[in-house]
């Protein structure tokens, strides 16, 4: 009896201690944090991780949306690399990757120029960022009309002296149609990259530029040794977003050409296989493979930029001192 009474007293004491902690400021803060985290985490699990897990499970079956499922193991994954339409669509990502690099170079150049006092700079920033605000479907219809034979683009080229009969069919000729679609993506997204670069460049300490000018550094040297090392995080982020976005290009080829004439990207082919052919298992395997490719590309990019910017890491003496010493040595 004495032992049972001691246990009850101990449990009552633990409950009392927990109640006191819960009513304390620290306990209330933890309770509020947990309460605010539960709903977002629950929604994230229900609408992201759970569907993703289901999709991975579907990739091991031969199935439609409704009907019998047949377990096929890794057969769907092997089919992705054996089918010409699936594997060929991955090659089209190279067009968009090259376009994304052009997009980054252009946006970084304009951001560097517009970060300093330029007449009409704010208006120009607005014009360049505006395409990113337009819905992707609307952009597709705009450029579908823009590239149509004899319409806007051909008319402008005729004003410049080109003969319409010598111009290619921008959306039908397989030697140029993918570049036309890449141009659409560059036009839409480079404004977003530019704004991110401008925000990063404007956060650089202005004293560094004054010290660089006193040391005789020209604008290009200021860009290489001041701007680029100080915005390395945003450069890495933009490259990762652009490369991964090029792997998942969908709206331009789907809206403008519907994937015809060799313009069907990986996402367009996946959409056709999943919703037209009803091969849900194969489409799920394609999605998992794409995710793996994106993760590998992201890891390689991080390692690459870690190597490229290794000399710009803070060595404990301060970034300003290190930058001035580099410029002074030159």
C-alpha positions in Angstrom: 0.0 0.0 0.0 2.8 2.4 0.9 4.5 1.7 -2.5 1.3 2.3 -4.4 0.7 5.6 -2.5 4.3 6.7 -3.3 3.8 5.9 -7.0 0.5 7.9 -7.0 2.2 10.8 -5.3 5.1 10.7 -7.8 2.7 10.6 -10.8 0.7 13.5 -9.3 3.9 15.4 -8.8 5.0 14.8 -12.4 1.6 15.9 -13.7 1.7 19.0 -11.5 5.2 19.8 -12.7 4.1 19.4 -16.4 1.0 21.6 -15.7 3.3 24.3 -14.1 5.7 24.1 -17.1 2.8 24.3 -19.6 1.4 27.4 -17.8 4.8 29.0 -17.8 6.0 31.5 -20.5 8.3 28.9 -22.0 5.6 26.2 -22.1 3.0 28.6 -23.6 5.5 29.6 -26.3 6.2 25.9 -27.2 2.5 25.2 -27.2 1.8 28.1 -29.6 4.6 27.0 -31.9 3.3 23.4 -32.0 -0.2 24.6 -32.6 0.8 26.7 -35.5 3.0 23.9 -37.0 0.5 21.1 -36.8 -1.9 22.4 -39.5 0.8 23.4 -42.1 2.6 20.1 -41.6 -0.6 18.1 -41.8 -1.5 19.9 -45.1 2.0 19.4 -46.4 1.8 15.6 -45.6 -1.7 15.2 -47.0 -1.3 17.1 -50.2 2.5 16.6 -51.0 4.2 13.7 -49.3 1.3 11.3 -49.3 0.5 11.8 -53.0 4.2 11.5 -53.8 4.4 8.2 -52.0 1.3 7.0 -53.8 2.9 8.0 -57.1 6.0 6.1 -56.4 3.9 3.1 -55.6 2.0 3.5 -58.9 5.3 3.4 -60.8 5.7 -0.3 -60.1 2.3 -1.2 -61.6 0.8 -1.4 -65.1 -2.4 0.4 -64.5 -5.0 2.9 -65.6 -6.9 5.4 -63.5 -9.7 2.9 -63.1 -9.4 -0.8 -63.4 -7.1 -3.7 -62.6 -3.5 -3.2 -61.5 -0.7 -5.5 -62.5 2.6 -5.4 -60.6 5.5 -5.1 -63.1 8.4 -4.1 -60.8 11.0 -2.0 -62.6 9.6 -2.5 -66.0 8.1 1.0 -66.3 11.5 2.5 -65.4 13.2 0.5 -68.1 10.5 1.5 -70.6 11.2 5.2 -70.0 14.7 4.7 -71.4 13.7 2.3 -74.2 10.9 4.4 -75.6 12.0 7.0 -78.2 9.4 9.5 -77.2 10.3 9.5 -73.5 14.1 9.4 -73.8 14.0 11.8 -76.8 12.0 14.3 -74.8 14.9 14.5 -72.3 17.2 15.6 -75.0 15.0 18.6 -75.7 15.8 19.8 -72.2 19.3 20.7 -73.5 17.7 23.4 -75.6 16.0 24.9 -72.6 19.2 24.5 -70.5 21.2 26.5 -73.0 18.4 29.1 -73.1 18.4 29.3 -69.3 22.2 30.1 -69.4 21.6 32.9 -72.0 18.7 34.1 -69.8 21.0 34.2 -66.7 23.8 36.1 -68.5 21.4 38.6 -69.9 19.6 39.2 -66.6 22.9 39.5 -64.7 24.2 42.0 -67.2 21.0 44.2 -67.1 20.8 43.8 -63.3 24.4 45.1 -62.9 23.6 48.1 -65.2 20.3 48.9 -63.5 21.6 48.6 -60.0 23.3 52.0 -60.4 21.8 55.3 -61.3 20.5 55.0 -64.8 18.0 57.4 -66.4 14.6 55.7 -66.7 16.0 52.6 -64.9 12.9 52.1 -62.7 10.6 52.1 -65.8 12.9 49.7 -67.6 12.8 47.4 -64.6 9.0 47.4 -64.6 8.9 46.6 -68.3 11.4 43.7 -68.0 9.6 42.2 -65.0 6.1 42.5 -66.4 6.2 39.3 -68.6 6.8 37.2 -65.5 3.4 38.4 -64.1 1.5 37.2 -67.2 -0.1 33.8 -66.9 1.8 31.1 -68.8 -1.2 30.1 -70.9 -1.6 33.7 -72.0 2.1 33.9 -72.9 1.7 30.8 -75.0 -1.2 32.2 -77.0 0.6 35.5 -77.5 3.6 33.8 -79.0 1.5 31.3 -81.0 0.1 34.4 -82.7 3.6 36.0 -82.8 5.2 33.1 -84.6 2.4 32.3 -87.0 3.4 32.5 -90.7 3.0 36.0 -92.1 2.0 37.6 -88.7 3.9 39.7 -86.2 7.5 38.3 -86.3 7.5 37.7 -90.1 6.1 41.2 -90.6 8.9 42.8 -88.5 11.5 40.8 -90.4 10.0 42.0 -93.7 10.4 45.6 -92.6 14.1 44.8 -92.0 14.4 43.6 -95.6 13.9 39.9 -95.4 11.8 38.0 -98.0 8.9 36.1 -96.5 9.5 33.2 -98.9 13.0 32.8 -97.5 11.9 32.7 -93.8 11.3 29.4 -92.1 8.1 28.3 -90.5 9.0 29.1 -86.9 6.7 26.5 -85.3 6.9 23.8 -88.0 10.6 23.7 -89.1 12.3 21.4 -86.7 15.6 23.2 -87.1 14.3 26.3 -85.5 11.0 25.5 -83.7 12.5 24.5 -80.4 14.7 27.6 -80.4 11.5 29.6 -80.9 9.9 28.1 -77.9 13.1 28.6 -75.8 13.0 32.3 -76.8 9.5 32.4 -75.3 10.7 31.0 -72.0 13.7 33.4 -71.9 11.4 36.4 -72.6 9.1 35.4 -69.8 11.5 34.5 -67.0 14.6 36.6 -67.4 12.8 39.5 -65.6 12.4 37.5 -62.5 16.1 36.6 -62.5 17.0 40.2 -63.1 15.0 41.5 -60.1 16.6 38.9 -57.8 20.1 39.9 -59.0 19.3 43.6 -58.5 18.2 43.0 -54.9 21.4 41.2 -54.2 23.7 43.7 -56.0 22.1 46.6 -54.1 22.9 45.0 -50.8 26.6 45.1 -51.5 28.5 47.6 -49.3 29.0 50.8 -51.3 32.3 51.5 -49.6 33.8 48.6 -51.6 33.2 50.4 -54.9 34.9 53.6 -53.5 37.9 51.6 -52.3 38.1 49.8 -55.7 38.0 53.1 -57.6 40.8 54.5 -55.5 42.8 51.4 -56.3 42.2 52.0 -60.0 39.8 49.1 -60.6 37.7 49.4 -63.7 34.0 48.4 -63.9 34.7 44.9 -65.1 37.2 44.3 -62.2 34.6 45.7 -59.8 32.1 43.2 -61.1 34.5 40.2 -60.9 36.0 40.9 -57.5 33.2 42.8 -55.7 29.7 42.1 -57.1 30.0 38.4 -58.2 31.5 37.1 -54.9 29.0 39.0 -52.8 25.9 37.7 -54.7 27.1 34.1 -55.0 24.1 32.9 -53.1 21.6 34.4 -55.5 23.7 33.3 -58.5 23.6 29.8 -57.2 19.8 30.0 -56.5 19.0 31.4 -60.0 21.1 28.8 -61.7 19.4 26.0 -59.8 15.9 27.4 -60.5 16.7 27.9 -64.2 18.2 24.5 -64.8 15.6 22.6 -62.9 12.9 24.7 -64.6 14.3 23.8 -68.0 13.9 20.1 -67.2 10.3 20.6 -66.5 9.3 23.0 -69.3 5.7 22.5 -70.2 3.6 25.6 -71.0 5.3 26.9 -74.2 5.4 23.6 -76.1 2.0 22.5 -74.8 0.1 25.7 -75.6 1.9 26.9 -78.7 2.6 23.6 -80.6 0.8 20.9 -78.5 4.1 19.0 -78.7 3.9 18.6 -82.5 6.9 18.6 -84.9 9.4 17.4 -82.4 8.7 20.0 -79.7 7.2 17.6 -77.1 9.2 18.1 -73.9 9.4 15.6 -71.1 6.4 17.0 -69.3 4.3 17.2 -72.5 5.0 13.5 -73.2 4.3 12.6 -69.6 0.9 14.4 -69.8 0.0 12.6 -73.0 1.0 9.2 -71.6 -0.9 9.8 -68.4 -4.1 11.4 -69.6 -4.4 10.4 -73.2 -3.0 6.9 -73.2 -4.0 6.3 -69.6 -0.7 4.6 -68.8 -0.5 5.9 -65.2 2.2 3.6 -64.1 4.6 4.6 -66.9 3.8 8.3 -66.3 4.5 7.9 -62.6 7.9 6.3 -63.4 8.7 9.2 -65.7 7.9 11.6 -62.8 10.1 9.8 -60.4 13.0 9.7 -62.9 12.6 13.4 -63.5 12.8 14.1 -59.8 15.9 12.0 -59.5 17.5 13.9 -62.4 16.6 17.3 -60.9 18.1 16.3 -57.5 21.3 15.1 -59.1 21.6 18.3 -61.2 20.9 20.4 -58.1 23.7 18.6 -56.1 26.1 18.9 -59.0 25.4 22.7 -59.3 25.9 23.2 -55.6 29.3 21.4 -55.7 30.3 23.3 -58.8 29.5 26.7 -57.3 31.1 25.7 -54.0 34.3 25.1 -56.0 34.0 28.2 -58.2 33.4 30.5 -55.2 35.9 28.8 -52.8 38.2 31.8 -53.0 35.5 34.2 -52.0 34.6 32.5 -48.7 35.1 34.7 -45.6 38.6 33.9 -44.2 37.9 35.6 -40.9 39.4 38.9 -41.9 36.1 40.3 -43.3 34.9 40.4 -46.8 35.7 44.1 -47.3 39.3 43.7 -46.3 39.7 40.6 -48.4 38.2 42.3 -51.5 40.3 45.4 -51.1 43.4 43.2 -50.8 42.5 41.4 -54.0 42.0 44.6 -55.8 45.2 46.1 -54.4 47.2 43.1 -55.5 46.1 44.0 -59.1 
